Amino acid sequence: MINIFKKLIIIAVLMGTTLFAGSNKGITIPYIDFPMKEGKGMYSTKGKCNMCHSFGYVTNQGLQSKKFWREKVIKMIKVFKAPIQTDKDIETVTNYLFENYGNGKLE
Ligand code: HEC
């Protein structure tokens, strides 16, 4: 007896969930904001690095060396065609990243 009762409850719950799944009104895509530290070159970095992905990609790397950040910036340019054209811009972005997300080591 109890088994049949349990089965009925399971069926009722399953029916309920499929009915619920059918109405997908009100789904919103979450927007997660990754704040950037204030510092020299922040706006330049924001403009050049946040057009393809969030700044979370940067903060997720943890604190890194200057060499690491320079290589990341160059990777973004070479591999993904980030629109950073001049050496001066590469330096501005690298310096911003190292000053705010650096581990104090150059290499
Ligand atoms: C033209 C698009 C584009 C721009 C501009 C861009 N990136 Fe990326 N970035 C990518 C893509 C694509 C990935 C890889 C995403 C993945 O694998 O999920 C990525 C990944 C990363 C990662 C994760 C680690 C890795 O090596 O993949 C970091 C860190 C990063 N980007 C930093 C930067 C920084 C700093 C800048 C600004 C100098 C920048 N990105 C600008 C496209 C871009």
Residues whose N, C-alpha, C, O or C-beta is under 5 A from the ligand:
A	BS01	HEC	K48 C49 M51 C52 Y57 V58 Q61 K72 V73 M76 F80 K81 A82 P83 V93
